[in-house]
C-alpha cells in the first residue's frame, strides 16, 4: 500500500499555477512533469483517460477544438494527498469536437464556465488521479450552440 503524499502544499500550489500558465500557451511540459506514470483523468467530456500518449492526444485535440482555450482565476488548495483547483475555462469552438462517440462540427460559439478539478497525489507528490467537474454542463453545451 502506498503511503500518503508528504509534500509542501504551497510548493504543490505554485507548481500547479505554473503548469496551468504553461498550459494556456499550449505547452504541456510542466503539466506532464506533475503527473505520475500511471495517472488517470476522469472527465465528463472525454471519459477516463489513461497513459501519457492518450492524455497528450486528447489535449492536442482540445487545442484544435478551442484554439484560444484559457484557464484563469485559479484557486488552488492542497492538503495531505488532495489538491483542489477551481478555475474559469473559456474558449471559442473553432474545430471539431468528439463528444459521446460522435464528431460535432464547430459552431463558433464562445464558452465560459466555472469548473473544478480534484487531484489525488501519490507518495512522491505526483498527481496520480484527477477528476474534472463542470458547474453547469448543460449551460456549457448551450454556449457552444449544441443544445437549445
N, C-alpha and C positions, 0 to 999 in steps of 0.2 A: 504494500500500500504506500502510495506517495505521500510524503509529508506536506503540510501546508506551506504556502509561499512565505518566505521571510524576506520581504523586500521593504524598502523605504517608500511609503505611499506618495510622498512628494516627488521622489525620483520617477516613479511609475507615471504619475500625472504629467510631469514635464515631458517624458518620452512620448506619452500619448498625444499631447498637444503638438509636439514637433512632428510626429508621424501624420497627424491629420493635416497640418500645414503643408507637408510634402505631398500628401495625397491630393490636395487641392491643385497641385501643379502636375498631377498625374504621375508622380514619382512614387513608386511602390516600395522602394528600398527600405526606408525606416519602418514602414508597416510590416514588411516581411521579417525584418530583424527582431520584431517583438513577438513573433509567432513561434510556438512550439512546432516541431516537425509533424506532430500528429493533430494539429489544430483542426477543429471542426467549427464551421459557421452555420448557424440556423437563421434563415431569413424567409419572411413570408413571400417575397418575390421569387427568390432563387431556390428555395428549399434548403436541404442540408448540403453543404459544400465541404469536401474533404480533399486534402492534398494541395500543395503549393501550386501545381500547374493548373488544377481546376479553379482555384481561387484567383490566380493570375488571369486566366482566360475570362472568367466572369467579370472581373474588374475592368479589363481592357474593353469588353463588350459594353459595359456600363459607360465608359468614357466615350464610346462611339454613339451610344443612345443619347447621352446627356453631355455633349462636349464642354459645356460650361458648368458642370457639376461642382457644387461647392458645399462644404460643411463649415458652419460658422456658429458663433455664440456658444462655444463649447463650455460645458460644465463637467468637471471630472472629479470623481471621488473614489478613493481607494481605501480598502480596509481588509486586512487579512489576505485572503486569496480572491477577493472580489474587486473588480474595477467597474465603475458605472460611468457612462459618458452620455450626457444629454446634449442634443445639438439641433440646429436648424439645417435642413438639407434643401437645396434648391438647384434647379437646372431646367433647361429647355429641351423638350422631347424632339430631337432632330434626327434620330436614327432609329432603325427597327428595334423593337423590344420583344424579347422572349418572355412570354407570360402564360402560364397554365398550359404549356405544351404547344402553344401556337405563336406565330410571329405577328406582331401588331405593327403596322406601318406608322411612321411618325405623324403626329398631329400638329406639331409646332407649339403645343401647349406648354405653358410655363408652370412649374410646380414649386411650391414652397410649403414645407411641412416640418413640424417638430417631430423628433424621433429620439430613441434612446437605444443604447447597446450595453448589455451587461456581459462582462468578460470574467472567466474563471482563470486564475493564474496557476501554473504548476510550481513545484518547489524551487525551480530555478528562476522564478519571476517572469517566465514567458507565458504568453496567452495560449491556453490550451483549448478554450471554447468561447464562442461568442454567440449571443442571442440578440437579434435586432427586433425592435418594436417600433411601429409607426402609430402615432397617436390617433390619426384619422385616416385609415387605409382607404375607405370609400371616398373621402374628400380628395385624397391623393390621386386616385384614379379619375375623378371628375375633373380635376385641374388639368390632367393630361388629355381630356376630351374622350375618355373611354367609357364613361357612364353618364347618363342623363339626369 
